[in-house]
Amino acid sequence: MKAKILSLALLVMVILLIAPLAACRSKTGQASAATQTATVQLGNLSISISAAGNLALSTTQDLTFDLFYTQGTVSSVLVKAGDSITKGEVLASIDQTEWNNQLTALQDKVTGAQTSLQQAQNNLQSSQTSLQTTQQNDLTYKLAILNAQINVDQTQNALDTAITDVDYEALKATLDKATTWYNYVVRSLQTAPADRIQDWQLALDKATQQLTLAQANYDNALAGYTDQALVLKERQLEAAKMQLTQAQRQLANLPNAIASATADVALKTVLASTAQTALTEAQNALSQASGNSPQIVAPFSGFVTAVNVKGGDYIYKGTVAIQIADPNKFQSDILVGETNILKISIGQPALITLAALPGVTLSGNVSFISPTAAVQSGVVNYSVTVNVNNTPVQSSAPGANAVSTNSTRRIVSPQTANVQLKDGLNATVSLIILQKSNVLLVPNAAITSQEGQDYVEILLPNGTTEQRAIQVGETDYRNTEVTSGLSAGDKVAIPSLSGTATTSTPSRPAGIGILGRGG
């Protein structure tokens, strides 16, 4: 019994829940005589983001003298703040005498650098020749040693032949043995590796002592001879040995001489390169100075916003002398929040209205988007710059969007408006983030939404209404795009504000944000 009562209660609840939905989804109903209607037609849809800003001159320039030295004296200033100027007009001049003197100094510097480079190149060539000669001395020194050895042998033989009364054979054998060992040690020392040089040096000292002793014994044996020819031959032998020693020393010192000559070539190469760099810099400075002008010339037509110098002033390089601006080119800087900044791109079109020019709309486009945010009190904004274009914006033809009730605006460019825009004027910038043409449009007020599904009430020819499910696309503050469910010419009912029906925001495809709706 309890189960039956529970089932009956559940059935009643289901009926109570279904009844309102059934009434809402009923296919037909009777339209009230006071019901407002709208005709679904093809039209254009535009979605924009608006922000407030001020007009600012977008084309300004700080003008400086093209000084190629650090200082100068102003000769004359031909304009004052507020003057209109034309492109190519002379605005100010630097002292011509100073200018010419500095130019002459730069020319002299080039001449001096050319002379220094020529001298450095001559020194390098001389050093390279010296290195080449030193490297070739190896063969020369070896040949000198050979000739000196032959001379020693020849003079020794001549001396031996002249001696007949002493035991020449023993003395000569001892002297030859000492000489041979000495020569061997000398040659070995010249070619010895670095870790054996000390050993061979000790051997050379000992061989020198043995040679000296043998020579002394030999000389003592001949001491009693006074024959003039014998004395001459002794001296010739002594001279031949000195020549041999000198040639051997030259060969031993050859590696050091080559290393020294190589280092000298490297040094002269660096000096020549430095001289070449100095000449290039001097030539570049002269070339740049020759292309500069002692006058400040207007780079474009406009007007003077500031004059910071006067005739006779002593200025430094980089001093801003005059500031100019183009009076026909303006921009406006606005702040865009983080929810909309990703919808904006460079070149995006914009419309600009001015509080000082009611009913006038200027065209523009985005020229800069700040890569960094300005955070204040937790609010994240990005600076966006919009240039005001000189090209008029063409307004839509009347009747192009029958659903829209926007009033027609007079859209002109600065020239067409026949007004002179001013820096600082309050401006409202509308960034157009979406434009669609020839789409089905229905008033936002005609759309209701239930459980994620959008509906409109269709007026039938017999005067009744029919609820119809629709698919929607983009929307603005007044109209919504219908992608399916309606056709051009359909009439839809707009619920009265005093009625019981509720109007809600139509559901949107994923990833598309609604920027505004109208009632």
Buried (B, 14 or more C-beta within 10 A) or exposed (E): EEEEEEEEEEEEEEEEEEEEEEEEEEEEBEBEEEBBBBEBBBBBBBBBBBBEBBBBBBBBBBBBBBBBBEEBBBBBBBBEEEBEBEEEBBBBBBBEEBBEEBBEEBBEBBEEBBEBBEEBBEBBEEBBEBBEEBBEBBEBBBEBBEBBBEBBBEBBEBBBEBBEEBEBEEBBEBBEEBBEBBBEBBBBBBEBEEEEEEEBEEBBEEBBEBBEEBBEBBEEBBEEBEEEEBEBBBEBBBBBBEBBBBBBEBBBEBEEBBEEBBEBBEEBBEBBEEBBEBBEEBBEBBEEBEEBEBBBBBEBBBBBBBBBBEEEBEBEEEBBBBBBBBBBBBBBBBBBEEEBBEBBEEEBBBBBBBEEBEEBBBBBBBBEBBEEBEEEEEEBBBBBBBBBBBEBBEEBEEEBBBBBEEEEBEBBBBEBBEEEBEBEBEBBBBBBBBEBEEBBBBBBBBBBBBEEEBBBBBBBEEEBBBBBEBBBBBBBEBBBBBBEBBEEEBBBBBBEEEEEEEBEBBBBEEEEEBBEBEE
